[in-house]
Amino acid sequence: MIVVAIALSARAETPRAELGKRLRRFEIAWQEADAPRRAAAVEPMTAAVRSFFTLELQAAARHLDGAWFTVRSGEAPDPTERAAIATAVTATPVLADTTAETLAVTFATFYETEQDAAGGAPARLRLSIVDGAGETRAQRLGDWAETGGTIQWQTGPLPAGDLTLVVEWVDGPQPIEIARIGLSRVERLRERLDALAAAANTWPEATPPTVRATVAALLPLFKALADGRGQETDFPAARLLRFVEGLRAGAPLQADTIREAARSGDLWLTLSTGRGEVPGRLRAPADATGPLPVLFLHHGAGGSENMFFDTCGAGRAAALGIERGWLVVAPRQGLFGLALDVEEMLELLGDSFEIDTSRVFLVGHSMGAGQVAKQVGLHPETVAAAVALGGGAAAPAGEKAKQVPWLVAAGAADFGRPGAAALAKRLEAGGATVDFREYPDVEHMVIVQAALDDVFRFLDSVAGGKR
């Protein structure tokens, strides 16, 4: 999936974020839908994928929402609901000091519907700010017509930590969630950011490159969030700020800081050798003991490290790996591949985690499927099992192909099906054990969600017997 980040306005989230939220909402509903509704969603989802590739992002969002309406109930929404769902909601500031008591919530038409946004959007809105324990910390009812596009909400003081703004339409018989936006409030925010910026280039000589690169990547992120610049995902900035301060303060214990941060939630880490680096998102099981199996999740073209955690399978791929006690790692790759190979990434991860090197699994979607094939070709002795979904590439040849069991899958309506089938055929010709699966009424994006149960049954069979 090729997308570009084009701001709707200086303060708006990127279309990339809007598309991600809509894809996640669709995939959650797809998981619960029956077979006829799933089949009916193929056409709008195919249109959505086509729009992604032609960079018609508002059209892609419209098709995604159409697919969601289809799998949700199979019935067309009324014009008012459609206009509400077509609305993009942003909040400023996302990251602020705990002394800030005003939140600007802005509503804008993301794509046009048959009804004018101001007249067709909900008349009554409910805005709620919820903490990590699910407790409502502030709430406000409002009328759409009175907002003028923006609600200046005097929230009062909010607690330090990572919070969630939930925006709902409450006119109908059931509330409909329009948006869910992460917020962070931090005590002495400016003072703490200034202190980190002042020390940015003063590291002890022995500081690992991964620590330096991670801090260098997160400091601009904090500034962007505080300045109101939109990002493609919701970052738990309060927790990440504490993590960065821990790295700065605890030079001898930085491996422990990384390990504990990954056990408490998703962690954005930039793996670096000092010559090459790969940004990634990872999470470790909270209570696992002993060496950790590692699951690498490789995204498709135009995606990022957030895809498998946020959207592909609605985050189920990462969640299922963590449930099994595995370290889940989603590295970011560009169109020209990864700056570090799987062995280099494992070595760097081994600085902070005890790794079970006999159970290293690779899963890739679309372009990521090609990356899986490449990594197996480079290091077949390192990979315990490989999964390619909705794509393919030149297969490892001969003895390299034989060493690794494969699951290759595609949807029957997936434009990546020919590549996946060709990959499976080449692997079999090289002597590899290959399970090729085709899923009816599935196109290119849904293949991850559709195949996940089979993917983890396959990985469990390999993990149980190791190699």
C-alpha positions as CSV (number, residue, x, y, z in Angstrom):
1,M,0.0,0.0,0.0
2,I,1.5,3.3,-1.1
3,V,0.3,6.4,0.7
4,V,1.8,9.8,1.2
5,A,1.5,12.1,4.2
6,I,-0.2,15.3,3.0
7,A,-1.5,17.6,5.8
8,L,-5.1,18.6,5.7
9,S,-4.0,21.8,7.5
10,A,-1.1,23.0,9.6
11,R,-2.7,21.3,12.6
12,A,-4.5,18.4,11.1
13,E,-3.5,14.8,11.4
14,T,-2.2,13.3,8.2
15,P,-4.5,11.5,5.7
16,R,-2.2,8.6,6.6
17,A,-3.6,8.6,10.1
18,E,-7.2,9.0,8.9
19,L,-6.8,6.0,6.6
20,G,-5.2,3.9,9.3
21,K,-8.0,4.6,11.7
22,R,-10.6,3.7,9.1
23,L,-8.8,0.5,8.1
24,R,-8.6,-0.5,11.8
25,R,-12.3,0.1,12.3
26,F,-13.1,-1.9,9.2
27,E,-10.9,-4.9,10.2
28,I,-12.4,-5.1,13.7
29,A,-15.9,-5.2,12.1
30,W,-14.7,-7.7,9.4
31,Q,-13.6,-10.1,12.2
32,E,-17.1,-10.3,13.5
33,A,-19.0,-10.3,10.1
34,D,-20.5,-13.3,8.5
35,A,-19.4,-14.7,5.1
36,P,-21.9,-12.9,2.9
37,R,-21.0,-9.5,4.4
38,R,-17.3,-10.2,4.0
39,A,-17.8,-11.1,0.4
40,A,-19.8,-7.9,-0.2
41,A,-16.9,-5.9,1.2
42,V,-14.4,-7.1,-1.5
43,E,-15.6,-4.6,-4.1
44,P,-15.2,-1.4,-1.9
45,M,-12.0,-2.7,-0.4
46,T,-10.6,-3.4,-3.9
47,A,-11.6,0.2,-4.9
48,A,-9.9,1.5,-1.7
49,V,-6.6,-0.3,-2.6
50,R,-6.8,1.1,-6.1
51,S,-7.2,4.6,-4.7
52,F,-4.2,4.1,-2.4
53,F,-2.0,3.3,-5.3
54,T,-3.2,6.3,-7.3
55,L,-2.8,8.5,-4.2
56,E,-6.5,9.5,-4.2
57,L,-6.5,9.4,-0.4
58,Q,-9.9,11.0,0.2
59,A,-11.4,8.5,-2.2
60,A,-9.6,5.7,-0.4
61,A,-11.2,6.8,2.9
62,R,-14.6,6.9,1.3
63,H,-14.2,3.3,0.0
64,L,-12.9,2.1,3.4
65,D,-15.9,3.6,5.2
66,G,-18.2,2.0,2.6
67,A,-16.5,-1.4,3.3
68,W,-17.0,-0.8,7.0
69,F,-20.7,0.0,6.6
70,T,-21.0,-3.2,4.5
71,V,-19.4,-5.6,7.1
72,R,-21.0,-3.8,10.0
73,S,-24.6,-4.4,9.0
74,G,-24.9,-4.9,5.3
75,E,-27.3,-1.9,5.2
76,A,-26.5,1.5,3.8
77,P,-26.2,4.2,6.4
78,D,-28.5,7.2,6.4
79,P,-27.0,10.4,5.0
80,T,-26.5,12.0,8.4
81,E,-24.5,9.1,9.7
82,R,-22.4,8.9,6.5
83,A,-21.6,12.6,6.9
84,A,-20.6,12.1,10.5
85,I,-18.2,9.3,9.6
86,A,-16.7,11.3,6.8
87,T,-15.6,13.9,9.3
88,A,-11.9,14.1,10.4
89,V,-11.5,15.2,14.0
90,T,-8.3,16.6,15.4
91,A,-7.3,17.9,18.8
92,T,-4.6,20.5,19.9
93,P,-2.5,20.2,21.8
94,V,-1.9,16.5,21.9
95,L,1.1,16.8,24.2
96,A,0.9,19.6,26.8
97,D,1.8,20.5,30.4
98,T,-0.6,19.5,33.1
99,T,-1.3,23.2,33.7
100,A,-3.0,23.4,30.2
101,E,-6.7,23.5,30.6
102,T,-7.9,24.2,27.1
103,L,-8.3,21.7,24.3
104,A,-9.2,22.7,20.7
105,V,-11.2,20.0,19.0
106,T,-11.6,20.7,15.3
107,F,-14.0,19.1,12.8
108,A,-13.4,19.1,9.1
109,T,-14.9,17.2,6.1
110,F,-12.4,14.5,5.1
111,Y,-14.3,13.6,2.0
112,E,-17.5,14.9,0.5
113,T,-20.8,13.0,0.9
114,E,-24.2,13.5,-0.6
115,Q,-25.1,15.8,2.3
116,D,-23.3,19.0,3.2
117,A,-21.1,18.3,6.3
118,A,-22.4,21.1,8.4
119,G,-26.0,20.2,7.7
120,G,-25.6,16.4,7.7
121,A,-23.2,15.8,10.6
122,P,-24.5,15.0,14.0
123,A,-26.4,17.7,15.9
124,R,-25.3,16.4,19.3
125,L,-21.8,15.5,20.2
126,R,-20.3,14.0,23.3
127,L,-16.6,14.6,24.0
128,S,-14.9,12.5,26.8
129,I,-11.4,12.4,28.1
130,V,-10.6,8.9,29.6
131,D,-7.5,7.8,31.5
132,G,-5.7,4.5,31.2
133,A,-7.9,2.9,33.8
134,G,-11.0,3.8,31.8
135,E,-12.1,6.5,34.2
136,T,-13.7,9.6,32.6
137,R,-11.7,12.7,33.6
138,A,-13.6,15.3,31.7
139,Q,-16.8,15.3,29.5
140,R,-18.6,17.8,27.4
141,L,-21.8,17.8,25.3
142,G,-22.0,20.1,22.3
143,D,-24.1,21.0,19.3
144,W,-22.4,20.7,15.9
145,A,-24.0,23.9,14.6
146,E,-22.5,25.9,17.4
147,T,-18.9,24.8,16.9
148,G,-18.1,26.8,13.8
149,G,-15.8,23.9,13.0
150,T,-13.9,24.0,16.4
151,I,-14.9,23.5,20.0
152,Q,-12.7,25.4,22.4
153,W,-13.1,23.1,25.4
154,Q,-12.2,24.3,28.9
155,T,-11.4,20.9,30.3
156,G,-10.0,22.0,33.6
157,P,-6.8,20.3,34.9
158,L,-6.1,16.9,33.6
159,P,-3.9,14.3,35.3
160,A,-0.4,13.5,34.2
161,G,-0.2,10.5,31.9
162,D,-1.5,9.2,28.6
163,L,-5.2,9.8,28.0
164,T,-7.7,9.3,25.2
165,L,-10.2,11.7,23.7
166,V,-13.4,9.9,22.6
167,V,-15.7,11.8,20.2
168,E,-19.2,10.4,19.8
169,W,-22.4,11.2,17.9
170,V,-25.2,10.8,20.4
171,D,-28.3,11.7,18.2
172,G,-29.2,8.1,17.3
173,P,-30.4,5.2,19.3
174,Q,-26.8,4.1,19.9
175,P,-23.8,6.4,20.3
176,I,-21.5,6.2,17.2
177,E,-17.8,6.8,17.8
178,I,-16.4,9.3,15.3
179,A,-12.9,9.6,16.6
180,R,-10.5,8.3,19.3
181,I,-7.4,10.5,19.8
182,G,-4.5,10.0,22.1
183,L,-3.6,12.9,24.4
184,S,-0.6,13.2,26.8
185,R,-0.2,15.5,29.8
186,V,3.2,15.9,31.5
187,E,4.3,17.9,34.5
188,R,7.0,20.5,33.8
189,L,6.9,19.6,30.1
190,R,8.9,22.5,28.8
191,E,11.6,22.3,31.5
192,R,12.0,18.5,30.9
193,L,12.2,18.9,27.1
194,D,14.7,21.7,27.4
195,A,16.9,19.6,29.7
196,L,16.9,16.7,27.2
197,A,17.6,19.0,24.3
198,A,20.6,20.6,26.1
199,A,22.1,17.2,26.7
200,A,21.3,15.8,23.3
201,N,24.9,15.6,22.1
202,T,26.7,14.8,25.3
203,W,26.8,11.1,25.7
204,P,29.4,9.0,27.5
205,E,31.7,7.4,24.9
206,A,30.5,3.9,25.7
207,T,26.8,4.7,25.0
208,P,25.4,2.1,22.6
209,P,24.4,3.5,19.2
210,T,20.9,2.2,19.6
211,V,20.4,4.4,22.7
212,R,21.8,7.4,20.9
213,A,19.7,6.8,17.8
214,T,16.5,6.2,19.8
215,V,16.8,9.4,21.8
216,A,17.7,11.3,18.6
217,A,14.4,10.1,17.0
218,L,12.1,10.6,19.9
219,L,13.1,14.2,20.9
220,P,11.8,15.7,17.6
221,L,8.7,13.6,18.0
222,F,7.9,15.3,21.4
223,K,8.4,18.7,19.9
224,A,6.1,17.9,16.9
225,L,3.4,16.6,19.3
226,A,3.7,19.7,21.5
227,D,3.6,22.0,18.5
228,G,0.4,20.3,17.2
229,R,1.9,18.6,14.1
230,G,-0.1,15.5,13.2
231,Q,1.4,12.0,13.2
232,E,0.3,8.7,11.7
233,T,-0.4,7.1,15.0
234,D,-1.2,7.9,18.6
235,F,2.0,8.0,20.7
236,P,2.0,7.5,24.5
237,A,4.2,10.5,24.8
238,A,4.1,10.7,28.6
239,R,5.4,7.2,28.9
240,L,7.9,7.7,26.1
241,L,9.3,10.8,27.7
242,R,9.9,8.9,31.0
243,F,11.6,6.3,28.9
244,V,14.0,8.8,27.3
245,E,14.8,10.4,30.7
246,G,15.6,6.9,32.0
247,L,18.0,6.3,29.1
248,R,19.7,9.7,29.8
249,A,20.0,9.1,33.5
250,G,20.9,5.4,33.7
251,A,23.9,4.9,31.4
252,P,25.0,1.6,33.1
253,L,21.5,0.3,33.1
254,Q,20.2,1.3,29.7
255,A,19.5,-2.3,28.7
256,D,17.3,-2.7,31.7
257,T,15.5,0.5,30.8
258,I,14.7,-0.7,27.3
259,R,13.6,-4.1,28.5
260,E,11.3,-2.8,31.2
261,A,9.8,-0.2,28.8
262,A,9.0,-2.9,26.2
263,R,7.4,-5.0,28.9
264,S,5.1,-2.2,29.9
265,G,3.8,-1.2,26.5
266,D,4.7,-0.6,22.8
267,L,8.1,0.9,22.4
268,W,9.6,2.8,19.5
269,L,13.3,1.9,19.3
270,T,15.8,2.7,16.6
271,L,18.2,-0.2,16.3
272,S,21.6,1.1,15.3
273,T,25.1,-0.3,14.7
274,G,26.5,3.3,14.2
275,R,26.7,2.6,10.5
276,G,23.1,1.6,9.7
277,E,19.9,2.0,11.6
278,V,16.3,0.7,11.5
279,P,13.5,2.4,13.4
280,G,11.0,-0.1,14.8
281,R,8.1,-0.7,17.1
282,L,8.3,-3.6,19.5
283,R,6.7,-5.1,22.5
284,A,7.8,-7.8,25.0
285,P,5.5,-10.0,27.0
286,A,5.0,-8.5,30.5
287,D,5.6,-11.6,32.5
288,A,7.7,-14.0,30.3
289,T,10.8,-15.6,31.8
290,G,13.7,-17.1,30.0
291,P,14.9,-16.7,26.4
292,L,12.3,-15.0,24.2
293,P,11.3,-16.3,20.7
294,V,11.2,-13.4,18.3
295,L,8.5,-12.6,15.7
296,F,9.5,-10.1,13.0
297,L,6.6,-8.4,11.2
298,H,7.5,-6.8,7.9
299,H,5.1,-4.2,6.4
300,G,4.2,-3.5,2.8
301,A,5.2,-0.6,0.5
302,G,4.4,2.9,1.9
303,G,3.7,1.5,5.4
304,S,5.8,1.8,8.5
305,E,6.6,0.0,11.8
306,N,3.1,1.0,13.0
307,M,1.1,-1.1,10.4
308,F,1.1,-4.5,12.1
309,F,0.5,-2.9,15.5
310,D,-2.3,-0.6,14.4
311,T,-4.0,-1.8,11.3
312,C,-3.0,-5.1,9.6
313,G,-5.4,-7.5,11.3
314,A,-6.4,-4.6,13.6
315,G,-3.2,-5.2,15.6
316,R,-4.0,-8.9,16.1
317,A,-0.7,-10.1,14.6
318,A,1.3,-8.3,17.3
319,A,-1.2,-9.2,20.0
320,L,-1.2,-12.9,19.2
321,G,2.6,-13.0,19.3
322,I,2.8,-11.2,22.6
323,E,0.2,-13.7,24.1
324,R,2.5,-16.5,23.2
325,G,5.4,-14.9,25.2
326,W,7.3,-13.8,22.1
327,L,9.2,-10.6,21.5
328,V,7.3,-8.9,18.6
329,V,9.4,-6.5,16.4
330,A,8.1,-4.5,13.4
331,P,11.0,-2.9,11.6
332,R,10.5,0.0,9.2
333,Q,11.8,-0.6,5.7
334,G,11.9,1.7,2.6
335,L,11.4,0.8,-1.0
336,F,15.0,-0.3,-1.1
337,G,14.8,-2.6,1.8
338,L,16.3,-2.7,5.3
339,A,19.5,-1.0,6.5
340,L,20.2,-4.0,8.8
341,D,19.5,-7.6,8.2
342,V,17.8,-10.0,10.6
343,E,21.0,-11.2,12.2
344,E,22.2,-7.7,12.9
345,M,18.8,-6.7,14.4
346,L,18.9,-9.9,16.6
347,E,22.3,-9.0,17.8
348,L,21.2,-5.5,18.8
349,L,18.0,-6.8,20.4
350,G,20.2,-9.2,22.4
351,D,21.8,-6.3,24.2
352,S,18.5,-5.8,26.1
353,F,16.7,-9.1,25.8
354,E,17.6,-12.8,26.2
355,I,16.8,-14.2,22.8
356,D,15.8,-17.8,21.9
357,T,17.7,-17.9,18.6
358,S,16.2,-21.3,17.8
359,R,12.7,-19.7,17.4
360,V,13.0,-16.7,15.1
361,F,9.9,-16.2,12.9
362,L,9.4,-13.9,9.9
363,V,6.0,-12.7,8.7
364,G,5.6,-10.2,5.8
365,H,2.8,-8.6,3.9
366,S,3.0,-7.5,0.2
367,M,6.5,-5.9,-0.1
368,G,7.2,-7.3,3.3
369,A,6.7,-10.8,1.9
370,G,9.6,-10.1,-0.5
371,Q,11.7,-8.9,2.5
372,V,11.0,-12.2,4.2
373,A,12.3,-14.1,1.2
374,K,15.4,-12.0,1.1
375,Q,16.2,-12.5,4.8
376,V,15.7,-16.3,4.5
377,G,18.1,-16.2,1.6
378,L,20.7,-14.3,3.6
379,H,20.4,-16.3,6.8
380,P,18.4,-19.5,6.5
381,E,20.1,-20.9,9.5
382,T,18.6,-18.1,11.6
383,V,15.0,-18.4,10.6
384,A,12.8,-21.1,12.1
385,A,9.7,-20.3,9.9
386,A,8.7,-17.9,7.2
387,V,5.3,-16.5,6.2
388,A,4.6,-14.5,3.0
389,L,1.1,-12.9,2.7
390,G,-0.2,-11.2,-0.5
391,G,3.1,-11.0,-2.3
392,G,6.3,-12.7,-3.3
393,A,9.8,-12.3,-4.6
394,A,12.7,-14.4,-5.9
395,A,12.9,-17.4,-3.6
396,P,16.0,-18.7,-1.9
397,A,17.5,-21.4,-4.0
398,G,18.5,-25.0,-3.3
399,E,19.8,-25.8,0.1
400,K,18.7,-22.4,1.5
401,A,15.1,-23.0,0.5
402,K,15.1,-26.5,2.1
403,Q,16.1,-25.3,5.5
404,V,13.0,-23.2,6.4
405,P,9.3,-24.2,6.4
406,W,7.0,-21.8,4.7
407,L,3.4,-20.6,4.7
408,V,2.5,-18.6,1.6
409,A,-1.0,-17.1,1.3
410,A,-3.1,-14.7,-0.8
411,G,-6.7,-13.7,-1.3
412,A,-8.6,-14.9,-4.4
413,A,-9.2,-11.3,-5.2
414,D,-5.7,-10.2,-4.2
415,F,-3.6,-8.5,-6.9
416,G,-0.6,-10.0,-5.0
417,R,-1.9,-13.6,-5.6
418,P,0.2,-14.3,-8.8
419,G,3.4,-13.2,-6.9
420,A,2.5,-15.4,-3.9
421,A,1.7,-18.4,-6.0
422,A,5.0,-18.0,-8.0
423,L,6.9,-17.7,-4.8
424,A,5.4,-21.0,-3.5
425,K,6.1,-22.7,-6.8
426,R,9.7,-21.6,-6.7
427,L,10.2,-22.7,-3.1
428,E,8.7,-26.1,-3.8
429,A,11.0,-26.5,-6.8
430,G,14.0,-25.8,-4.5
431,G,12.9,-28.5,-2.1
432,A,11.3,-26.4,0.6
433,T,8.2,-27.5,2.6
434,V,5.5,-25.0,1.6
435,D,1.9,-24.7,2.6
436,F,0.1,-22.5,0.0
437,R,-3.3,-21.2,0.9
438,E,-5.8,-19.1,-1.0
439,Y,-8.7,-17.3,0.7
440,P,-12.0,-16.7,-1.1
441,D,-13.6,-13.3,-1.0
442,V,-10.4,-11.7,0.2
443,E,-8.4,-8.9,-1.4
444,H,-4.9,-7.4,-0.8
445,M,-5.4,-5.6,2.5
446,V,-7.6,-8.2,4.3
447,I,-5.3,-11.1,3.6
448,V,-3.4,-10.4,6.8
449,Q,-6.6,-10.5,8.9
450,A,-8.0,-13.5,7.0
451,A,-4.9,-15.6,7.3
452,L,-3.8,-14.8,10.9
453,D,-5.4,-17.9,12.6
454,D,-3.7,-20.2,10.1
455,V,-0.4,-18.2,10.4
456,F,-0.3,-18.8,14.1
457,R,-1.3,-22.4,13.9
458,F,1.7,-22.8,11.5
459,L,4.1,-20.9,13.7
460,D,2.9,-22.8,16.8
461,S,3.6,-26.1,15.1
462,V,7.2,-25.0,14.4
463,A,7.7,-23.3,17.8
464,G,6.6,-26.5,19.6
465,G,9.1,-28.6,17.9
466,K,11.8,-26.0,17.3
467,R,14.2,-27.1,14.6
